[in-house]
Each structure stands twice: as structure tokens, then as C-alpha cells.
């Protein structure tokens, strides 16, 4: 019923855009056909049936490793598929290493646990096929030099040579890894998005390359290569892939002489990611990344230059509902802090990366510039802590917050793709009612 209601609203408002170009009906029908075909394809990918539970004795390469509760967890790529393997703290496994693992292989079942966290969906969104229960692991004396090996080597150098704040921020910006203590501090500031490799980080890499490369002819091709290399080194997260695909779509548009529509590039990037891995749809990182990118792209396509200073408030309101649902609350201070956080980190992260190079390269006295970077991050932490002390309120999850977040996000997105204000508000209300009924 809710789907039929939403479709009726769409048909009624399809002609409400400010500009109706020739051939609109044909394009509209083609998009509806692609939507139906894509939906069926995604459904078939989701309902793959998994595999039978069985005992396995396999070798595979560690493609990611992180802390998990009191132990460690690795994602193992083998000829049998990708498996999540929980290891005790005594077992050390580095990215790029090969492990010989024995255990009971079970399919990942998306099911929320007691705390509400759905481990099955989380790992499905990261490409895992199953999980190994009661596993034992032994390292295999073989290590090839690949992306995972370089990530592991760089992580080791950062951990050994950098002071705490420099270490945590560089691990996040360069490798997509999170320092638990630093993640808690950013969560209290409402700036956790700064620790996730996203459009800010990928955009900085491309911008710096445009400044460095003098030859205009090679800029786009070299920037594309360096951008995707950075995405690989940073862990190929959903937000980094979305940013990379979005920028690549923009590059292709420049190559073929087509105008740039930011909402379209974000939408294409999101759809490609879903076609590749449908489980991204339920991943909170993917949801927040897409939502923020769509809102900012809508403001860009509207040409609302005078409203850009309200972007932090708009993003805070639109993302407050999923963030509060996931973490129990969202700090009000995040609205104020994010007014300066993005421009500050747009300068601070490149500066810290440059200051870290001497110590990472083992140059004598390299601790001096690294210490200067630590002072800069400490100064930022003091400012953010002060803002949290002054604005100590937190917003708890509620139905009203969810409804308002969806309504506002839908309205700005529809305005960004060309709807007039009144039809956009009406259709946004229809979307909100539909989702509420679900």
C-alpha cells in the first residue's frame, strides 16, 4: 500500500520540475524500467542462499584486521570465499599475511543482537561470505608485497613514531583505521565523520594534486590514478568508494565536455555501489555518507551560495535521527563545532601529513615537526572540548526527530534535482508518510 501511495505521488509530481526538457516522458519511462530491473537484480543478489555449514581447513590472506571486543577479528580472503575469523588477543595477524585456519564455517545471517548491532549485515557490507566459529589459526611463512602489506607497514611506522593525537588522526586519514580513544573524543564533539575516509579526504588529495601538477593535459588522468591509489591504501571503505566514484564521474564529464550535476554524480556512485554490494544499503557509514553527499550536492546544484553557511546545521538535523538511533544520542555541540571543523581539518590534515614525513622516514630530529603537529591537534581538542562544555545538551532518538530529518532531507534533495518548492514539499511529505507507514 505504501509503495503504491509513493508511486502515485511520484506520477502526480513528475511534471512539477522547474524545467521540462523535450523527450522527458521517454527518459522518465526508461528510468522507471531501469529502476524495476535494478530492483529485481538487487533482490536476486540479496537472496543468494549462502552455503551449507561445514568444517574447513583453509589458507587465506588477511585483508583487514581490527580489535573486536576483548579479542581481534580478521577478514580472510581464501579460495573458499571471504570469512570473518575471531581470534584471541594472543594471536597476532597483520594485513597481507597468510594464515592457515581451521574452524566451522557458517553463513552470515543478518540478525540484530541483544544490543541491536547486526554483525551479519555489518560484515556482509564488507564483502564477507561467512564466519568461522571455534577457529584456530597459524601464520604461514609467506608474505607478498601488495596493498595490504604496504598498509601494514605504514601502520607500524605510524604507531612507532607518532605521538597520540598525530597517530590517531593519521591512522584514520591515511589508512581508514580508528583509534578507540580518539573515536570517543570525536563522538563527543559530533565530528566522527572526520575520522572516516570520505569526500573531504579524497577531495583534498585531488585538490593538492591539481596544485602540484603543472601540465593541464595530464591533470585528470594523474589525479584519477592517485585518487584510486589513495582509496586502496585507505581501506576501500564505502564512503571512500562513493567519493572516488563521484569524482571520477566528474572527471569523465570533463573529458567528454558534459556539464557537471553534483546530485547526479552522487546518485550514480551510490547506485553502482549497491549493484556491486547490495548490503551497503544497511551500512550506517554508507547511509550517512550518501545522505551528507546528497544534501551538499543539492545545495551546490541549487546555486544556494547564501545558504552554504547553514550546511553544518542542515547536515546535523538530517543525520541526527540515524546517528542517535545507532549511538543513543547526538551532541548539540556538533552543530557549532562543524562550522569550523571542516575548514580547519582541510588545512590541519595536509599540514600534519607533511609534518609527519621526517619521522616516518627515520630522519634524525623528525620528532620535532611531529611534535608541532601534536600541538596543533591539541589546540583543536581544547577548542572542541570548550564548545562541548558550553553546549552540553544531547538529543535523544525520537519519532519526531526521525520524521523531521526525513522531511528536510527529502525536500532539499527534490529541490536539488529541479522540483519547485511547493511540489518538493508535498512530495517530501509523501515520502515521510510512506516511510512512517513502513
C-alpha positions as CSV (number, residue, x, y, z in Angstrom):
1,X,0.0,0.0,0.0
2,X,2.7,2.4,1.0
3,X,4.6,1.6,-2.2
4,X,1.5,2.3,-4.3
5,X,0.9,5.6,-2.5
6,X,4.5,6.7,-3.1
7,X,4.3,5.8,-6.8
8,X,1.0,7.7,-7.2
9,X,2.7,10.8,-5.6
10,X,5.6,10.4,-8.0
11,X,3.4,10.3,-11.1
12,X,1.5,13.3,-9.9
13,X,4.6,15.4,-9.3
14,X,6.8,14.1,-12.1
15,X,5.8,17.1,-14.2
16,X,6.4,19.6,-11.4
17,X,10.1,20.3,-12.1
18,X,11.0,23.9,-13.0
19,X,12.3,22.9,-16.4
20,X,10.8,20.1,-18.5
21,X,13.1,19.2,-21.4
22,X,12.0,17.6,-24.7
23,X,11.8,13.8,-24.5
24,X,11.1,13.9,-20.8
25,X,8.4,11.2,-21.0
26,X,10.7,8.8,-22.8
27,X,13.5,9.4,-20.4
28,X,11.1,9.0,-17.4
29,X,9.8,5.7,-18.8
30,X,13.3,4.4,-19.3
31,X,14.3,5.4,-15.8
32,X,11.3,3.5,-14.4
33,X,12.3,0.4,-16.4
34,X,15.9,0.6,-15.1
35,X,14.6,1.0,-11.6
36,X,12.4,-2.1,-11.8
37,X,15.2,-4.1,-13.5
38,X,17.8,-2.9,-11.0
39,X,15.4,-3.7,-8.1
40,X,15.0,-7.3,-9.3
41,X,18.7,-7.7,-9.8
42,X,19.4,-6.4,-6.3
43,X,16.8,-8.7,-4.8
44,X,18.4,-11.7,-6.5
45,X,21.8,-10.7,-5.1
46,X,20.5,-10.4,-1.6
47,X,18.7,-13.8,-1.7
48,X,21.8,-15.8,-2.6
49,X,21.0,-18.6,-0.2
50,X,24.5,-18.7,1.3
51,X,26.2,-22.1,1.8
52,X,25.9,-25.1,4.0
53,X,27.6,-25.1,7.4
54,X,30.8,-27.2,7.2
55,X,34.2,-27.7,8.8
56,X,37.1,-26.2,6.7
57,X,40.8,-26.2,6.8
58,X,41.9,-23.4,4.5
59,X,44.7,-20.9,3.9
60,X,44.0,-17.3,3.1
61,X,45.3,-13.8,3.1
62,X,44.3,-11.2,5.8
63,X,42.8,-8.3,4.0
64,X,41.7,-6.4,7.1
65,X,42.3,-6.7,10.9
66,X,40.9,-4.8,13.8
67,X,40.1,-5.0,17.5
68,X,36.7,-6.6,18.4
69,X,35.6,-6.7,22.0
70,X,38.3,-8.4,24.0
71,X,40.0,-10.0,21.0
72,X,40.8,-9.4,17.4
73,X,38.9,-10.1,14.2
74,X,40.3,-10.5,10.7
75,X,38.7,-10.7,7.3
76,X,40.3,-13.7,5.5
77,X,40.3,-14.0,1.7
78,X,40.6,-17.6,0.6
79,X,39.6,-19.9,-2.3
80,X,36.5,-20.9,-0.3
81,X,35.4,-17.3,0.0
82,X,35.8,-14.4,2.5
83,X,35.4,-15.3,6.1
84,X,35.3,-13.4,9.4
85,X,37.6,-15.0,11.9
86,X,37.6,-14.1,15.6
87,X,41.0,-14.5,17.2
88,X,42.1,-14.3,20.8
89,X,44.5,-11.4,21.7
90,X,47.4,-13.8,21.8
91,X,47.2,-14.5,18.1
92,X,48.8,-11.7,16.0
93,X,47.8,-11.3,12.4
94,X,48.9,-8.5,10.1
95,X,47.3,-7.3,6.9
96,X,48.9,-9.0,4.0
97,X,50.0,-12.1,5.9
98,X,48.7,-15.6,5.1
99,X,47.0,-17.7,7.8
100,X,46.2,-21.4,8.0
101,X,42.8,-21.6,9.7
102,X,40.6,-24.4,10.8
103,X,37.1,-24.0,12.1
104,X,33.3,-24.3,11.5
105,X,32.3,-22.2,8.5
106,X,28.8,-20.8,8.8
107,X,26.9,-18.4,6.6
108,X,26.4,-14.9,7.8
109,X,22.8,-14.3,8.9
110,X,21.6,-10.7,9.1
111,X,20.0,-10.6,12.6
112,X,20.2,-7.8,15.2
113,X,21.8,-9.0,18.5
114,X,20.8,-8.1,22.1
115,X,22.5,-4.7,21.8
116,X,20.8,-4.0,18.4
117,X,24.1,-4.4,16.5
118,X,23.7,-6.7,13.4
119,X,27.0,-8.4,12.9
120,X,25.8,-10.3,9.9
121,X,24.8,-7.2,7.9
122,X,27.9,-5.3,9.1
123,X,30.2,-8.0,7.6
124,X,28.1,-8.6,4.5
125,X,28.6,-4.9,3.7
126,X,32.3,-5.5,3.8
127,X,32.3,-8.4,1.4
128,X,32.3,-11.3,3.8
129,X,30.6,-14.6,2.8
130,X,30.6,-16.4,6.2
131,X,32.1,-16.6,9.6
132,X,34.5,-19.2,11.1
133,X,33.4,-20.4,14.6
134,X,35.8,-22.0,17.1
135,X,38.6,-21.2,14.8
136,X,42.3,-21.9,15.3
137,X,44.9,-20.0,13.2
138,X,48.6,-20.3,12.5
139,X,50.7,-18.0,10.3
140,X,52.1,-19.3,7.1
141,X,55.6,-18.2,6.3
142,X,54.8,-16.3,3.2
143,X,54.1,-12.6,2.7
144,X,53.7,-11.0,-0.7
145,X,54.2,-7.3,-1.3
146,X,50.8,-5.8,-2.1
147,X,48.4,-3.1,-0.9
148,X,47.7,-4.9,2.4
149,X,51.5,-5.3,3.0
150,X,52.0,-1.6,2.5
151,X,49.1,-0.7,4.7
152,X,50.5,-2.9,7.5
153,X,54.0,-1.4,7.1
154,X,52.7,2.2,7.2
155,X,50.5,1.4,10.2
156,X,53.5,0.0,12.1
157,X,55.6,3.1,11.3
158,X,52.8,5.5,12.4
159,X,52.3,3.6,15.7
160,X,56.0,3.6,16.4
161,X,56.9,7.2,15.5
162,X,53.9,9.4,16.1
163,X,52.6,11.0,19.3
164,X,49.0,10.1,20.3
165,X,46.8,12.7,18.5
166,X,49.0,12.6,15.4
167,X,48.9,8.8,15.5
168,X,45.2,8.6,15.7
169,X,44.4,11.2,13.0
170,X,47.0,9.8,10.6
171,X,45.8,6.3,11.0
172,X,42.2,7.5,10.2
173,X,43.1,9.8,7.3
174,X,45.8,7.5,5.6
175,X,44.5,4.0,6.4
176,X,40.9,4.3,7.4
177,X,41.8,2.8,10.8
178,X,40.3,4.1,14.1
179,X,42.0,4.7,17.4
180,X,39.3,3.9,20.0
181,X,40.2,6.7,22.4
182,X,40.3,9.3,19.6
183,X,37.0,8.0,18.2
184,X,35.3,8.5,21.6
185,X,36.6,12.1,21.7
186,X,35.3,12.9,18.2
187,X,32.0,11.2,19.0
188,X,31.6,13.6,22.0
189,X,32.4,16.6,19.6
190,X,29.9,15.4,17.0
191,X,32.8,15.2,14.4
192,X,33.1,11.4,13.9
193,X,32.8,11.9,10.2
194,X,36.3,13.4,10.2
195,X,37.7,10.0,11.1
196,X,36.0,8.3,8.1
197,X,37.8,8.5,4.8
198,X,35.2,10.3,2.7
199,X,34.8,13.2,0.2
200,X,36.8,15.6,2.4
201,X,39.9,13.4,2.3
202,X,39.6,12.2,-1.3
203,X,38.9,15.8,-2.4
204,X,42.0,17.1,-0.5
205,X,44.1,14.5,-2.3
206,X,42.8,15.6,-5.7
207,X,43.0,19.3,-4.9
208,X,46.6,19.0,-3.8
209,X,47.5,17.1,-7.0
210,X,45.9,19.8,-9.1
211,X,48.1,22.4,-7.3
212,X,51.2,20.3,-7.8
213,X,50.8,19.1,-11.4
214,X,51.8,21.9,-13.8
215,X,50.7,20.2,-17.1
216,X,46.9,20.6,-17.6
217,X,46.7,17.7,-20.1
218,X,47.8,15.1,-17.6
219,X,46.0,16.5,-14.6
220,X,42.8,14.5,-14.8
221,X,44.4,11.2,-15.6
222,X,47.1,11.6,-13.0
223,X,44.6,12.7,-10.4
224,X,42.4,9.7,-11.2
225,X,45.3,7.3,-10.7
226,X,46.4,8.9,-7.5
227,X,42.9,9.1,-6.2
228,X,42.2,5.4,-6.6
229,X,45.6,4.5,-5.2
230,X,44.7,6.5,-2.1
231,X,41.2,4.8,-1.9
232,X,43.0,1.4,-1.9
233,X,45.6,2.4,0.7
234,X,42.8,3.9,2.9
235,X,40.9,0.6,3.1
236,X,38.3,0.9,0.3
237,X,35.5,1.9,2.7
238,X,32.0,2.6,1.3
239,X,32.4,6.4,1.9
240,X,35.8,6.5,0.1
241,X,34.4,4.5,-2.8
242,X,31.4,6.8,-3.1
243,X,33.7,9.8,-3.1
244,X,36.0,8.3,-5.6
245,X,33.2,7.3,-8.0
246,X,31.6,10.7,-7.7
247,X,34.8,12.5,-8.6
248,X,35.6,10.0,-11.4
249,X,32.1,10.7,-12.8
250,X,33.0,14.4,-12.8
251,X,36.4,13.7,-14.5
252,X,34.6,11.7,-17.2
253,X,32.2,14.6,-17.7
254,X,35.1,17.0,-18.1
255,X,36.8,14.6,-20.6
256,X,33.7,14.4,-22.8
257,X,32.6,18.0,-22.3
258,X,29.5,17.4,-20.4
259,X,28.2,19.8,-17.6
260,X,28.5,18.6,-14.0
261,X,25.4,17.9,-12.0
262,X,26.5,17.1,-8.5
263,X,23.3,15.2,-7.4
264,X,23.6,13.0,-10.5
265,X,27.2,12.1,-9.8
266,X,26.4,11.2,-6.2
267,X,23.4,9.1,-7.3
268,X,25.4,7.3,-9.9
269,X,28.1,6.5,-7.4
270,X,25.6,5.2,-4.8
271,X,23.8,3.0,-7.4
272,X,27.0,1.5,-8.7
273,X,28.0,0.6,-5.1
274,X,24.6,-1.0,-4.4
275,X,24.7,-3.0,-7.7
276,X,28.2,-4.3,-6.6
277,X,27.4,-4.9,-3.0
278,X,23.7,-4.5,-2.0
279,X,24.4,-4.9,1.7
280,X,25.8,-1.4,1.7
281,X,22.2,-0.1,1.9
282,X,22.0,-1.2,5.6
283,X,25.5,0.0,6.5
284,X,25.3,3.1,8.7
285,X,28.6,4.5,7.2
286,X,27.2,4.3,3.7
287,X,23.9,5.8,4.7
288,X,25.4,8.8,6.4
289,X,28.0,9.3,3.6
290,X,25.3,9.2,0.9
291,X,22.9,11.4,2.9
292,X,25.5,14.1,3.5
293,X,26.8,14.0,-0.1
294,X,23.3,14.3,-1.5
295,X,22.4,17.3,0.7
296,X,25.6,19.1,-0.1
297,X,25.2,18.3,-3.8
298,X,21.6,19.6,-3.7
299,X,22.8,22.9,-2.3
300,X,25.5,23.1,-5.0
301,X,23.1,22.4,-7.8
302,X,20.6,24.9,-6.4
303,X,23.3,27.6,-6.5
304,X,22.4,28.5,-2.9
305,X,25.6,30.3,-2.1
306,X,24.0,32.3,0.7
307,X,22.8,29.1,2.4
308,X,26.2,27.4,2.5
309,X,26.9,28.7,6.0
310,X,23.8,26.8,7.2
311,X,25.2,23.5,5.7
312,X,26.5,22.2,9.1
313,X,23.1,22.8,10.8
314,X,21.3,21.2,7.8
315,X,23.6,18.2,7.9
316,X,23.3,17.8,11.7
317,X,19.5,17.8,11.5
318,X,19.3,15.4,8.6
319,X,21.7,12.9,10.1
320,X,20.6,13.3,13.8
321,X,18.0,10.6,13.6
322,X,20.2,7.7,12.3
323,X,23.1,8.8,14.5
324,X,21.0,9.0,17.7
325,X,19.4,5.6,16.9
326,X,22.8,4.0,16.5
327,X,24.6,5.6,19.4
328,X,21.8,6.6,21.8
329,X,22.2,10.4,21.5
330,X,23.8,13.1,19.3
331,X,25.6,16.1,20.8
332,X,24.1,19.5,20.1
333,X,27.7,20.9,20.2
334,X,28.3,19.2,16.9
335,X,26.3,21.9,15.1
336,X,28.6,24.6,16.3
337,X,31.8,22.7,16.1
338,X,31.2,21.6,12.5
339,X,31.0,25.3,11.4
340,X,34.8,25.4,11.7
341,X,35.8,21.7,11.9
342,X,35.7,21.0,8.1
343,X,37.8,24.1,7.1
344,X,40.2,23.6,10.0
345,X,40.8,19.9,9.2
346,X,41.0,20.8,5.5
347,X,44.2,22.6,6.5
348,X,45.2,20.6,9.5
349,X,45.3,17.1,8.0
350,X,47.5,18.1,5.0
351,X,49.8,20.0,7.4
352,X,50.0,17.1,9.8
353,X,50.8,14.7,6.9
354,X,53.7,16.9,5.8
355,X,55.0,17.3,9.4
356,X,54.9,13.5,9.9
357,X,57.1,12.7,6.9
358,X,60.5,13.3,8.5
359,X,59.8,11.0,11.5
360,X,58.2,8.3,9.3
361,X,61.2,8.4,7.0
362,X,63.6,8.0,10.0
363,X,65.2,11.4,9.6
364,X,67.1,12.4,12.8
365,X,65.1,15.1,14.6
366,X,61.9,14.1,12.9
367,X,60.1,14.1,16.2
368,X,60.3,18.0,16.2
369,X,57.8,18.6,13.3
370,X,55.7,15.6,14.5
371,X,55.5,17.4,17.9
372,X,54.4,20.6,16.2
373,X,51.6,18.6,14.6
374,X,50.7,17.2,18.0
375,X,50.4,20.8,19.4
376,X,48.1,21.8,16.6
377,X,45.8,18.8,17.2
378,X,45.9,19.5,21.0
379,X,44.8,23.1,20.3
380,X,41.9,21.9,18.3
381,X,40.9,19.4,21.0
382,X,40.9,22.2,23.6
383,X,38.6,24.3,21.4
384,X,36.2,21.4,20.8
385,X,36.1,20.5,24.5
386,X,35.3,24.1,25.4
387,X,32.4,24.0,22.9
388,X,31.1,20.8,24.4
389,X,31.3,22.3,27.9
390,X,29.3,25.3,26.7
391,X,26.8,23.3,24.7
392,X,26.5,20.2,26.8
393,X,23.0,19.1,25.6
394,X,22.3,15.9,23.8
395,X,19.3,15.0,21.6
396,X,17.9,11.5,22.2
397,X,16.2,9.4,19.5
398,X,12.5,10.1,18.9
399,X,9.9,9.7,16.2
400,X,9.6,13.5,15.8
401,X,13.3,13.8,15.1
402,X,13.2,10.9,12.6
403,X,10.2,12.5,10.8
404,X,11.7,15.9,10.6
405,X,15.1,14.6,9.4
406,X,13.5,12.6,6.6
407,X,11.2,15.5,5.6
408,X,14.0,18.0,5.5
409,X,16.4,15.7,3.6
410,X,13.8,14.8,1.0
411,X,12.8,18.4,0.5
412,X,16.3,19.6,-0.3
413,X,17.1,16.6,-2.5
414,X,14.0,17.2,-4.6
415,X,14.8,20.9,-4.9
416,X,18.3,19.9,-5.9
417,X,17.0,17.8,-8.8
418,X,14.8,20.6,-10.1
419,X,11.4,20.5,-8.3
420,X,9.7,23.7,-7.4
421,X,9.4,24.5,-3.7
422,X,5.7,23.6,-3.2
423,X,5.7,20.2,-5.1
424,X,9.0,19.4,-3.4
425,X,7.5,20.0,0.0
426,X,4.4,18.0,-1.0
427,X,6.4,15.0,-2.3
428,X,8.7,15.2,0.7
429,X,5.7,14.9,2.9
430,X,4.5,11.8,0.9
431,X,8.0,10.2,1.3
432,X,7.9,10.8,5.0
433,X,4.3,9.3,5.3
434,X,5.4,6.3,3.3
435,X,8.4,5.6,5.4
436,X,6.4,6.1,8.6
437,X,3.9,3.6,7.4
438,X,6.7,1.1,6.8
